[in-house]
Amino acid sequence: MGAKRIVLASAAGLGRLPLSSDTVEEVADGLLVREGVRDYFDRVIYGTAADRGSVLLTEDEELLKLKGKEEGLPTPSEVLTWKRILSMWIATSDRN
């Protein structure tokens, strides 16, 4: 059985990514040590978005509170909630 993979959405569409990399693990370890984020999978998801420079879409309060605290670590291009996505879509729709 090959390496486990996750799928992330990007500007180019959906794609398969390795579950982990050196950068993902560096971010995951940093979030545990510096910020006390204990959930490994939350740290890996955050680290993967950071490694890829992708937007992280999450409802996880712990990850949402990280904004601006990840000093010295790679970060996602943006961290958004579904509510924020919806409000952005509505604002765009209202302009048209």
N, C-alpha and C positions, 0 to 999 in steps of 0.2 A: 504494500500500500504506500502511495507517495506521500509527500508532505501535505499536511492539512492546509487548506486555503480558505480565505474569506473573500467575499465579493463586496466591493465598494462602488458607489456611483461616482462618476467623474464627468467633466465636461465632454469627454469623448464617449461617454456611455458607461455601461457596466463592464467590469473586467475582473479577472481572478488575480489575487495577490497572494504572495507567501504569507502565512500566518504570522511570521516573525522575521526580524532581521536584526543586525547589530544595533541600528539606530532605534528600532522599536523597543528592544530590550533596554537600551540606555534610558529612553524616556520612561518606560515602565518602572525601572528601578529608581529613577529620580523622583517619580511621583510617589513611590512608596516611602523613600527615605526623607524627602524634603516636605512632602505635603500629607503624608499619612494615608494615601489612597490604598486601601487594603485589597480591594477586589482586583485580582490579577487580570481578568478579562476586560474590565473597564480600563485598566492601564494599557493593555495591549491595543484595544480599540482606539484609545486616545493617541497612543504612540504611532499606530499605523496611519492615522489621519495626519499626524505631525510629519512623519517620514515622507508621505506623499504630497504634503502641502495642500491637502484636501480640506473641504468643509466637513466638520463633524456635526452631525445631526443627532442630538441626544435629549432625553428628558431627565437624565441622571443629575440630581442636584449637586452631588459631590464634584462631578466633572464640570458642571456649569460654574461652580464657585472658583475654579482654577484660573479663570481669565486674569492675566496679568501677574500671576504668582509663579509662573513656570520659568523664572529667570535662569538663563543659561541652558535651557532645554529647547529643542525644536518644538514648535507649536503648530496646531492645525491653522489653516489660513483663516478660519472663522469657526466659532462654535455657536450653533443655532438650535432653537427648539422648533417643534412643529408650529406652535403658536406664532413665533416670529416669522416663519416661512409663510404662513397664512396671511399675516398682516402685510408682509412685503408684496405678496401676490395681489391682495385687495388694493393696496396703494397703487400698484402698477395698473390694475384693471380700471381703477377710477380715473387715471390719467388718459385712458384711451377712449 
